[in-house]
Amino acid sequence: MQGRLVIYYSLGCLEGFLGLTAYFRDLVKGYAALKKPLHDLLCMVDIPSGTKKAAYQRIMKAHKLQPHWKEEHTATFINLKA
């Protein structure tokens, strides 16, 4: 059975994925440059200063990625996942 490609639909899910991959950043050469396209998606959202954790998570989950997701993001995702 081939592995399925899971595309994250919210910034909250993408943030979780990047958090997991960051655990192994010492094992991935050029990790910071590799994750940059996905990390740039996280920076799209304006989070007001002083936002509490629950509100932050709600904002991140509500922001959908589909209109912003490009082939470059898919390639980066696959490289990090592999």
C-alpha positions as CSV (number, residue, x, y, z in Angstrom):
1,M,0.0,0.0,0.0
2,Q,1.4,3.4,-1.0
3,G,1.4,6.2,1.5
4,R,-1.2,8.9,0.9
5,L,-0.3,12.5,0.7
6,V,-2.0,14.5,3.4
7,I,-2.4,18.1,2.7
8,Y,-3.1,20.3,5.7
9,Y,-6.2,22.5,5.4
10,S,-5.6,24.9,8.3
11,L,-2.6,26.7,9.7
12,G,-3.2,25.0,13.0
13,C,-2.5,21.6,11.4
14,L,0.4,22.8,9.5
15,E,1.9,24.3,12.6
16,G,1.7,21.0,14.3
17,F,3.4,19.2,11.4
18,L,6.3,21.8,11.4
19,G,6.6,21.3,15.2
20,L,7.0,17.5,14.7
21,T,9.6,18.0,11.9
22,A,11.5,20.5,14.0
23,Y,12.2,17.8,16.5
24,F,14.4,16.1,13.9
25,R,15.9,19.4,12.5
26,D,19.4,18.3,13.6
27,L,19.2,15.3,11.3
28,V,18.0,17.3,8.2
29,K,20.7,19.2,6.4
30,G,19.4,22.8,5.6
31,Y,16.2,22.3,7.6
32,A,15.6,26.1,8.0
33,A,15.8,26.7,4.3
34,L,13.8,23.7,3.5
35,K,10.9,24.6,5.8
36,K,10.8,28.2,4.8
37,P,7.9,28.0,2.2
38,L,5.7,26.3,4.8
39,H,6.8,28.6,7.6
40,D,6.0,31.7,5.4
41,L,2.4,30.4,5.3
42,L,2.3,30.6,9.1
43,C,3.4,34.2,9.0
44,M,0.4,35.3,6.8
45,V,-1.9,35.6,9.8
46,D,-2.0,38.7,11.9
47,I,-2.1,37.6,15.6
48,P,-2.8,40.5,17.9
49,S,-0.3,40.9,20.7
50,G,-1.6,39.6,24.0
51,T,-3.7,36.9,22.4
52,K,-4.4,34.0,24.7
53,K,-3.6,30.4,23.8
54,A,-7.2,29.3,23.1
55,A,-7.9,32.4,20.9
56,Y,-4.6,31.8,19.0
57,Q,-5.5,28.2,18.3
58,R,-8.9,29.2,17.1
59,I,-7.4,31.8,14.7
60,M,-4.9,29.3,13.4
61,K,-7.5,26.6,12.8
62,A,-9.9,29.0,11.2
63,H,-7.4,30.2,8.6
64,K,-7.7,27.9,5.6
65,L,-4.7,27.1,3.4
66,Q,-6.3,26.0,0.2
67,P,-6.3,29.4,-1.6
68,H,-2.6,29.9,-0.7
69,W,-1.2,26.3,-1.2
70,K,1.0,26.0,-4.3
71,E,3.1,23.3,-5.9
72,E,6.1,24.7,-4.0
73,H,4.4,23.9,-0.7
74,T,3.6,20.4,-1.8
75,A,7.2,19.7,-2.8
76,T,8.5,21.1,0.5
77,F,5.9,19.0,2.5
78,I,7.0,15.9,0.7
79,N,10.7,16.6,1.3
80,L,10.1,17.1,5.0
81,K,7.9,14.1,5.3
82,A,10.4,11.8,3.6
